[in-house]
Amino acid sequence: MGLFRFVALLVCAPLFLLASLAAHAQILSLEEALAIALANNTSVTNAELQREAAKDDVQALRTARYPRLDVNGRVSHHLEDQEYIFEEGVWGDYPVIGEVPAQDITIKSNSGTTQQVSAGITQPLAQQYRLGLSIEQGEVREDMATEFVRLTQQDVARVVKEEYFNILQSQSTLATTREAIVFYTSLVELVSNYVSQRIAFEYELLETQARLARRELEANSQMNRLSTQKERMNTLLSRDINTPFRVSELPAEVLVTGGLDDAVETAMSQRPEVRESELKVKDAELGYDIKQAEYLPDLDLSLRYTRLYDTALIPDTEAYVGLRARWEIFDWGRKKSELASKNARIQSAENSARNLKDRVAIDVRRSFRSIAEAEQAVEVARLSQAAARDKLRVLMNQYKQQATLLQNVLDAESDLDRANNAYNRAVLSVYRAQAELERAVGDI
């Protein structure tokens, strides 16, 4: 008898040692896990960088409405001298002054190099309408990038919650297995005593010991699986995979606030996919308006000053202010075809938005109903668990009084094990259903 207890202690010692270490690890709540993941996850960081890039694009578009300032410089070397001859009287003979010019004139260009500096200011005028539309389209795309950030955060939160629930389930299953180990350790001792008294058979002791060994093996496997799940969670949180932690039990009751219609309405107002689909429609409409604005002529107000150095052939200074217009009067139907393409994009975006809203409504309704089903399943599992536990208690007492067979006790323990696992799964199904509803309505 003492030898069996010693062997059982050696087998169970690693389990209890790991359990003791886990008990002293830091408690990681679901809220803390979500906060860490959203702050450190690289997918969220990349989505935020895309939003910043879209914001910078809008700032760049706004600068197109302001005057453009430019300075040009040129240095040229004359490879060949220029000579211009104006003969006497080539510009006419006038009564008072006579012939112009009065004699032959020869003008030669300067040899060497010539420098030119030009500075100008150009202010777009008629293009302001089209530029305003482009800026508005850029702001819409910035909003789309913001919705993509929210969508990425929801995806990360969904994965974190699922992994957290998996750890909770493994933790609960391991606790149930340890409870069974304690039970079988006591039962083995009782059956061994009966065998020594010739009240029970040797095969019954062997079967009970086999079941104890099987439970110990299951506990080892469950602890290994739990360790792997914790490593995956640490990876999601972008921290060292060996960081020790233990998860905290969730509240016993899950409360659903509001009704089904309220949940659908909330999803339509804050679900990132819905907002993004609406923004895609607006983006397509603005693309149509921008293309249509190309029918208008471009008109610029220009001010320019030019100065030449080392030349005497022509005037060395030029300054002017004026208007410059550009208008494509015929394009062989190009703009018409482009507008038709833009219009098709608008219709496609509107169809996609309508279909998405229908899918979101179905998604919310399905998630809402799943919570009620899961809560009902918890009640069924709780009753089955209570019945199996009481049945095992009664049969164990009867076996101690030699009023029932050992096989009935073993079967009752197996039934209790299944009932415990079913109850744990049912409870976690409520949390999973609640998390799915939160995702369906657009919450993190």
VEXDREN-2710 file (C-alpha; in Angstrom, 1 decimal):
% VEXDREN-2710
k/r/px/py/pz
1/MET/0.0/0.0/0.0
2/GLY/2.8/2.4/0.9
3/LEU/4.7/1.5/-2.2
4/PHE/1.7/2.4/-4.4
5/ARG/1.3/5.8/-2.8
6/PHE/5.0/6.5/-3.4
7/VAL/4.8/5.6/-7.0
8/ALA/1.6/7.7/-7.5
9/LEU/3.4/10.6/-5.8
10/LEU/6.3/10.3/-8.3
11/VAL/3.9/10.2/-11.3
12/CYS/1.8/13.1/-10.1
13/ALA/4.7/15.3/-8.8
14/PRO/5.4/17.0/-12.2
15/LEU/1.7/17.9/-12.6
16/PHE/1.5/19.5/-9.2
17/LEU/4.8/21.3/-9.6
18/LEU/3.6/22.8/-12.9
19/ALA/0.3/23.7/-11.4
20/SER/2.1/25.4/-8.5
21/LEU/4.2/27.4/-10.9
22/ALA/1.1/28.4/-12.9
23/ALA/-0.7/29.5/-9.8
24/HIS/2.1/32.0/-9.1
25/ALA/2.2/33.4/-12.7
26/GLN/0.7/36.7/-13.5
27/ILE/-3.0/36.8/-14.1
28/LEU/-3.9/38.0/-17.7
29/SER/-7.4/39.2/-18.0
30/LEU/-9.2/39.3/-21.4
31/GLU/-9.3/43.1/-21.3
32/GLU/-5.5/43.2/-20.7
33/ALA/-4.8/40.7/-23.5
34/LEU/-6.9/42.8/-25.9
35/ALA/-5.2/46.0/-24.9
36/ILE/-1.7/44.6/-25.3
37/ALA/-2.5/43.0/-28.6
38/LEU/-4.0/46.1/-30.1
39/ALA/-1.1/48.2/-29.0
40/ASN/1.7/45.8/-30.2
41/ASN/0.3/43.7/-33.0
42/THR/2.1/44.3/-36.2
43/SER/-1.0/44.0/-38.4
44/VAL/-2.6/46.8/-36.5
45/THR/0.6/48.9/-36.7
46/ASN/0.7/48.4/-40.5
47/ALA/-2.9/49.4/-40.9
48/GLU/-2.3/52.6/-38.9
49/LEU/0.7/53.4/-41.1
50/GLN/-1.5/53.1/-44.2
51/ARG/-3.9/55.5/-42.5
52/GLU/-1.1/58.0/-41.9
53/ALA/0.0/57.6/-45.5
54/ALA/-3.6/58.4/-46.7
55/LYS/-3.6/61.5/-44.4
56/ASP/-0.3/62.7/-45.9
57/ASP/-1.8/62.2/-49.4
58/VAL/-4.6/64.6/-48.5
59/GLN/-2.1/67.1/-47.3
60/ALA/-0.3/66.8/-50.6
61/LEU/-3.5/67.3/-52.5
62/ARG/-4.3/70.5/-50.6
63/THR/-1.0/72.1/-51.7
64/ALA/-2.2/71.9/-55.3
65/ARG/-4.7/74.8/-54.6
66/TYR/-1.9/77.2/-53.7
67/PRO/0.3/79.2/-56.1
68/ARG/3.2/77.3/-57.6
69/LEU/6.6/79.1/-57.4
70/ASP/9.4/78.0/-59.6
71/VAL/12.9/79.3/-60.4
72/ASN/14.8/78.2/-63.5
73/GLY/18.4/78.8/-64.4
74/ARG/20.4/78.2/-67.6
75/VAL/24.0/78.6/-68.6
76/SER/24.8/78.2/-72.4
77/HIS/28.0/78.5/-74.3
78/HIS/27.9/79.8/-77.9
79/LEU/29.4/77.4/-80.3
80/GLU/28.9/79.7/-83.3
81/ASP/28.9/83.5/-83.5
82/GLN/25.7/85.2/-84.8
83/GLU/25.7/88.2/-87.1
84/TYR/22.7/90.2/-88.2
85/ILE/23.0/92.9/-91.0
86/PHE/20.2/95.6/-91.4
87/GLU/20.7/97.4/-94.7
88/GLU/20.2/101.2/-95.1
89/GLY/16.4/102.0/-95.4
90/VAL/15.2/98.5/-94.8
91/TRP/12.6/99.8/-92.3
92/GLY/11.3/102.6/-94.6
93/ASP/12.0/106.2/-95.7
94/TYR/10.2/108.8/-93.7
95/PRO/9.7/112.5/-94.7
96/VAL/11.2/114.0/-91.5
97/ILE/13.8/111.6/-90.4
98/GLY/14.7/110.0/-93.7
99/GLU/15.7/106.4/-94.2
100/VAL/15.7/103.9/-91.3
101/PRO/18.3/102.9/-90.7
102/ALA/20.3/105.8/-92.2
103/GLN/23.2/103.4/-92.9
104/ASP/24.0/99.7/-92.9
105/ILE/24.0/98.2/-89.3
106/THR/25.7/95.0/-88.3
107/ILE/25.0/93.4/-85.0
108/LYS/27.1/90.5/-83.7
109/SER/26.3/88.2/-80.8
110/ASN/28.6/88.1/-77.8
111/SER/31.0/85.2/-77.7
112/GLY/31.4/82.9/-74.7
113/THR/28.6/82.0/-72.4
114/THR/25.1/83.4/-71.6
115/GLN/23.3/83.0/-68.3
116/GLN/19.5/83.1/-67.8
117/VAL/17.5/83.3/-64.6
118/SER/13.7/83.0/-64.6
119/ALA/11.3/83.1/-61.6
120/GLY/7.5/82.8/-61.8
121/ILE/4.3/82.4/-59.8
122/THR/1.3/80.4/-61.2
123/GLN/-2.0/80.4/-59.5
124/PRO/-4.6/77.8/-60.7
125/LEU/-8.1/79.4/-61.1
126/ALA/-10.6/77.3/-63.0
127/GLN/-9.0/74.1/-61.6
128/GLN/-10.0/74.9/-58.0
129/TYR/-13.3/73.1/-58.4
130/ARG/-11.6/69.9/-59.7
131/LEU/-8.9/70.2/-57.0
132/GLY/-11.6/70.5/-54.3
133/LEU/-13.2/67.3/-55.5
134/SER/-9.8/65.5/-55.5
135/ILE/-9.2/66.7/-51.9
136/GLU/-12.6/65.4/-50.9
137/GLN/-11.9/62.1/-52.5
138/GLY/-8.6/61.9/-50.6
139/GLU/-10.5/62.6/-47.3
140/VAL/-12.9/59.7/-48.2
141/ARG/-9.9/57.4/-48.8
142/GLU/-8.5/58.5/-45.5
143/ASP/-11.7/57.6/-43.8
144/MET/-11.6/54.2/-45.6
145/ALA/-8.1/53.7/-44.2
146/THR/-9.5/54.5/-40.7
147/GLU/-12.2/51.8/-41.2
148/PHE/-9.5/49.4/-42.3
149/VAL/-7.7/50.0/-39.0
150/ARG/-10.9/49.3/-37.1
151/LEU/-11.4/46.1/-39.2
152/THR/-7.9/45.0/-38.5
153/GLN/-8.3/45.6/-34.8
154/GLN/-11.5/43.6/-34.8
155/ASP/-9.8/40.7/-36.6
156/VAL/-6.9/40.7/-34.0
157/ALA/-9.4/41.0/-31.1
158/ARG/-11.4/38.0/-32.5
159/VAL/-8.2/35.9/-32.7
160/VAL/-7.1/36.9/-29.2
161/LYS/-10.5/36.1/-27.8
162/GLU/-10.6/32.7/-29.5
163/GLU/-7.2/31.9/-28.2
164/TYR/-8.1/33.1/-24.7
165/PHE/-11.2/30.9/-24.7
166/ASN/-9.2/27.9/-25.9
167/ILE/-6.8/28.4/-22.9
168/LEU/-9.8/28.6/-20.6
169/GLN/-11.2/25.4/-22.0
170/SER/-7.9/23.6/-21.7
171/GLN/-7.6/25.0/-18.2
172/SER/-11.0/23.7/-17.2
173/THR/-10.4/20.3/-18.9
174/LEU/-7.2/20.0/-17.0
175/ALA/-8.9/20.8/-13.7
176/THR/-11.5/18.1/-14.4
177/THR/-8.7/15.6/-15.2
178/ARG/-6.9/16.4/-12.0
179/GLU/-10.2/15.8/-10.1
180/ALA/-10.5/12.4/-11.8
181/ILE/-6.8/11.6/-10.8
182/VAL/-7.6/12.3/-7.2
183/PHE/-10.7/10.1/-7.4
184/TYR/-8.9/7.2/-9.1
185/THR/-6.0/7.5/-6.6
186/SER/-8.5/7.0/-3.8
187/LEU/-10.4/4.3/-5.7
188/VAL/-7.2/2.3/-6.5
189/GLU/-6.3/2.4/-2.8
190/LEU/-9.8/1.1/-1.9
191/VAL/-9.8/-1.6/-4.6
192/SER/-6.3/-2.7/-3.6
193/ASN/-7.5/-3.1/-0.1
194/TYR/-10.4/-5.2/-1.3
195/VAL/-8.1/-7.4/-3.4
196/SER/-5.9/-8.0/-0.3
197/GLN/-9.1/-9.0/1.6
198/ARG/-10.2/-11.2/-1.4
199/ILE/-13.3/-9.1/-1.8
200/ALA/-12.4/-7.8/-5.3
201/PHE/-10.5/-9.5/-8.2
202/GLU/-7.0/-8.6/-9.4
203/TYR/-8.3/-7.6/-12.9
204/GLU/-10.5/-5.0/-11.2
205/LEU/-7.5/-3.4/-9.6
206/LEU/-5.5/-3.5/-12.8
207/GLU/-8.4/-1.9/-14.7
208/THR/-8.6/0.9/-12.1
209/GLN/-4.9/1.4/-12.2
210/ALA/-5.0/1.6/-16.0
211/ARG/-7.7/4.2/-15.8
212/LEU/-5.6/6.2/-13.3
213/ALA/-2.6/6.0/-15.6
214/ARG/-4.8/7.0/-18.6
215/ARG/-6.0/10.1/-16.7
216/GLU/-2.4/11.0/-15.8
217/LEU/-1.4/10.7/-19.4
218/GLU/-4.3/12.9/-20.4
219/ALA/-3.2/15.5/-17.8
220/ASN/0.3/15.5/-19.3
221/SER/-1.1/15.9/-22.8
222/GLN/-3.5/18.7/-21.7
223/MET/-0.7/20.6/-20.0
224/ASN/1.4/20.4/-23.1
225/ARG/-1.5/21.6/-25.2
226/LEU/-2.0/24.4/-22.7
227/SER/1.6/25.4/-22.9
228/THR/1.4/25.6/-26.7
229/GLN/-1.7/27.7/-26.5
230/LYS/0.0/30.1/-24.1
231/GLU/3.0/30.4/-26.5
232/ARG/0.6/31.3/-29.3
233/MET/-1.1/33.9/-27.1
234/ASN/2.3/35.5/-26.3
235/THR/3.0/35.6/-30.0
236/LEU/-0.3/37.4/-30.6
237/LEU/0.7/39.9/-27.9
238/SER/4.1/40.4/-29.5
239/ARG/6.1/39.4/-26.5
240/ASP/8.4/36.6/-25.4
241/ILE/6.7/33.3/-26.0
242/ASN/8.1/32.1/-22.6
243/THR/6.3/34.9/-20.6
244/PRO/4.4/33.0/-17.8
245/PHE/0.8/33.9/-17.2
246/ARG/-2.6/32.4/-16.3
247/VAL/-6.0/33.4/-17.5
248/SER/-8.8/34.5/-15.2
249/GLU/-12.2/32.9/-15.2
250/LEU/-14.9/35.0/-16.9
251/PRO/-18.1/36.1/-15.2
252/ALA/-20.6/33.3/-14.7
253/GLU/-23.4/35.2/-16.6
254/VAL/-23.2/36.8/-19.9
255/LEU/-25.6/39.7/-20.3
256/VAL/-26.9/40.8/-23.7
257/THR/-28.2/44.4/-23.6
258/GLY/-30.8/45.6/-26.1
259/GLY/-32.9/43.7/-28.5
260/LEU/-32.3/42.2/-31.9
261/ASP/-33.4/45.2/-33.8
262/ASP/-31.1/47.5/-31.7
263/ALA/-28.2/45.1/-32.5
264/VAL/-28.9/45.3/-36.2
265/GLU/-29.1/49.1/-36.1
266/THR/-25.9/49.3/-34.2
267/ALA/-24.1/47.1/-36.7
268/MET/-25.2/49.2/-39.6
269/SER/-23.9/52.4/-37.9
270/GLN/-20.5/51.1/-36.6
271/ARG/-19.5/47.9/-38.5
272/PRO/-16.3/48.9/-40.3
273/GLU/-17.2/46.9/-43.4
274/VAL/-20.5/48.7/-43.8
275/ARG/-18.9/52.1/-43.4
276/GLU/-16.2/51.1/-45.8
277/SER/-18.7/50.0/-48.4
278/GLU/-20.6/53.4/-48.1
279/LEU/-17.3/55.2/-48.5
280/LYS/-16.5/53.2/-51.6
281/VAL/-19.8/54.4/-53.1
282/LYS/-18.8/58.0/-52.3
283/ASP/-15.3/57.5/-53.7
284/ALA/-16.7/56.2/-56.9
285/GLU/-19.2/59.2/-57.2
286/LEU/-16.3/61.7/-56.6
287/GLY/-14.3/59.9/-59.3
288/TYR/-17.2/60.5/-61.7
289/ASP/-17.4/64.2/-60.7
290/ILE/-13.7/64.7/-61.1
291/LYS/-13.7/63.1/-64.5
292/GLN/-16.7/65.3/-65.5
293/ALA/-14.9/68.4/-64.3
294/GLU/-12.3/67.7/-67.0
295/TYR/-14.7/69.2/-69.5
296/LEU/-14.0/72.6/-68.0
297/PRO/-10.9/74.5/-69.4
298/ASP/-7.9/75.1/-67.2
299/LEU/-7.1/78.7/-66.4
300/ASP/-4.0/80.0/-64.7
301/LEU/-2.9/83.4/-63.5
302/SER/0.9/83.7/-64.2
303/LEU/3.5/86.2/-63.1
304/ARG/7.1/85.7/-64.5
305/TYR/10.3/87.6/-64.5
306/THR/13.3/86.6/-66.8
307/ARG/16.8/88.1/-66.8
308/LEU/19.6/87.4/-69.4
309/TYR/23.3/88.0/-68.6
310/ASP/26.2/88.6/-71.0
311/THR/24.1/89.4/-74.1
312/ALA/23.4/92.5/-76.0
313/LEU/21.6/91.0/-79.0
314/ILE/18.1/91.2/-77.5
315/PRO/16.6/92.8/-74.5
316/ASP/18.0/91.2/-71.3
317/THR/15.0/91.6/-69.1
318/GLU/11.4/90.4/-69.4
319/ALA/8.5/90.6/-66.9
320/TYR/4.9/89.9/-67.5
321/VAL/1.6/89.0/-65.8
322/GLY/-1.2/87.3/-67.7
323/LEU/-3.8/84.5/-68.0
324/ARG/-3.2/81.2/-69.6
325/ALA/-6.0/78.9/-70.7
326/ARG/-6.0/75.3/-71.9
327/TRP/-9.0/73.5/-73.3
328/GLU/-9.3/70.2/-75.1
329/ILE/-12.1/70.9/-77.5
330/PHE/-12.3/67.4/-79.0
331/ASP/-11.1/64.1/-77.6
332/TRP/-12.6/61.5/-79.9
333/GLY/-15.1/60.3/-77.3
334/ARG/-12.5/59.5/-74.6
335/LYS/-14.1/61.5/-71.8
336/LYS/-17.5/60.0/-72.6
337/SER/-16.2/56.5/-72.4
338/GLU/-14.3/57.3/-69.2
339/LEU/-17.5/58.7/-67.6
340/ALA/-19.4/55.5/-68.6
341/SER/-16.7/53.5/-66.8
342/LYS/-16.9/55.6/-63.7
343/ASN/-20.7/55.3/-63.7
344/ALA/-20.4/51.5/-63.8
345/ARG/-18.1/51.6/-60.8
346/ILE/-20.7/53.6/-58.9
347/GLN/-23.4/51.1/-59.6
348/SER/-21.1/48.2/-58.7
349/ALA/-20.2/49.9/-55.4
350/GLU/-23.9/50.5/-54.6
351/ASN/-24.8/46.9/-55.3
352/SER/-21.9/45.7/-53.1
353/ALA/-23.0/48.0/-50.3
354/ARG/-26.6/46.7/-50.4
355/ASN/-25.4/43.0/-50.4
356/LEU/-23.1/43.7/-47.5
357/LYS/-25.8/45.2/-45.4
358/ASP/-28.0/42.2/-45.9
359/ARG/-25.1/39.8/-44.9
360/VAL/-24.4/41.9/-41.8
361/ALA/-28.0/41.8/-40.8
362/ILE/-28.1/38.0/-41.2
363/ASP/-24.8/37.8/-39.3
364/VAL/-26.1/39.8/-36.4
365/ARG/-29.3/37.9/-36.2
366/ARG/-27.5/34.5/-36.3
367/SER/-25.1/35.6/-33.5
368/PHE/-28.0/37.0/-31.4
369/ARG/-29.9/33.7/-31.6
370/SER/-26.7/31.7/-30.9
371/ILE/-26.4/33.3/-27.5
372/ALA/-29.9/32.1/-26.5
373/GLU/-29.1/28.6/-27.7
374/ALA/-25.8/28.6/-25.8
375/GLU/-27.3/29.7/-22.6
376/GLN/-30.0/27.0/-22.9
377/ALA/-27.2/24.4/-23.5
378/VAL/-25.5/25.5/-20.3
379/GLU/-28.6/24.8/-18.3
380/VAL/-28.9/21.4/-19.8
381/ALA/-25.2/20.6/-19.2
382/ARG/-25.4/21.8/-15.6
383/LEU/-28.3/19.5/-14.9
384/SER/-26.5/16.6/-16.6
385/GLN/-23.3/17.3/-14.6
386/ALA/-25.2/17.5/-11.3
387/ALA/-27.0/14.2/-12.0
388/ALA/-23.7/12.5/-13.0
389/ARG/-21.9/13.8/-9.9
390/ASP/-24.7/12.6/-7.6
391/LYS/-24.9/9.2/-9.3
392/LEU/-21.1/8.7/-8.8
393/ARG/-21.4/9.7/-5.2
394/VAL/-24.3/7.2/-4.6
395/LEU/-22.5/4.3/-6.5
396/MET/-19.3/5.0/-4.7
397/ASN/-21.0/4.7/-1.3
398/GLN/-22.7/1.6/-2.5
399/TYR/-19.4/0.1/-3.6
400/LYS/-17.9/0.8/-0.2
401/GLN/-20.8/-1.1/1.3
402/GLN/-20.4/-3.9/-1.3
403/ALA/-23.8/-3.1/-2.7
404/THR/-22.8/-2.5/-6.4
405/LEU/-20.1/-3.6/-8.9
406/LEU/-16.9/-1.7/-9.5
407/GLN/-17.8/-1.5/-13.2
408/ASN/-20.8/0.6/-12.3
409/VAL/-18.6/3.0/-10.4
410/LEU/-16.1/3.2/-13.3
411/ASP/-19.0/3.8/-15.8
412/ALA/-20.4/6.5/-13.5
413/GLU/-17.0/8.3/-13.4
414/SER/-16.7/8.2/-17.2
415/ASP/-20.2/9.7/-17.4
416/LEU/-19.2/12.4/-14.9
417/ASP/-16.0/13.2/-16.9
418/ARG/-18.1/13.6/-20.1
419/ALA/-20.6/15.7/-18.3
420/ASN/-17.9/17.9/-16.8
421/ASN/-16.3/18.5/-20.3
422/ALA/-19.7/19.1/-21.8
423/TYR/-20.5/21.7/-19.2
424/ASN/-17.2/23.4/-19.7
425/ARG/-17.8/23.5/-23.5
426/ALA/-21.3/24.8/-23.0
427/VAL/-20.1/27.7/-20.7
428/LEU/-17.4/28.7/-23.2
429/SER/-19.9/28.5/-26.1
430/VAL/-21.8/31.3/-24.4
431/TYR/-18.6/33.5/-24.2
432/ARG/-17.8/32.6/-27.8
433/ALA/-21.3/33.5/-28.9
434/GLN/-21.1/36.8/-27.0
435/ALA/-17.7/37.5/-28.7
436/GLU/-19.2/36.7/-32.1
437/LEU/-22.1/39.1/-31.5
438/GLU/-19.7/41.9/-30.4
439/ARG/-17.8/41.3/-33.7
440/ALA/-21.0/41.3/-35.7
441/VAL/-22.2/44.6/-34.3
442/GLY/-18.7/46.2/-34.8
443/ASP/-17.4/46.2/-31.2
444/ILE/-13.9/45.1/-30.4
END
